[in-house]
């Protein structure tokens, strides 16, 4: 059995209606499967907005750090979230 990741990830997914959803997880692939209905779980928000795709990802050393960053991102306007997503698209590809 493999050791679970010690990192937490803050992620943004782009929904089929172009809206953005922000969350945290230890396992990004599993969480995306949940949001897309391939596994049980996922957020109520994304259920009616499938499929979703990963748009942004940040690694954090602890759950508390990831939760702080998630709150910061959720307070941003959509325009600022789009700019954040664009920084990834301009540099490294997900």
Beta strands, then each sheet from edge to edge (+ up, - down):
strand 1: 8-14
strand 2: 20-25
strand 3: 53-60
sheet 1: 2+ 1- 3+
end
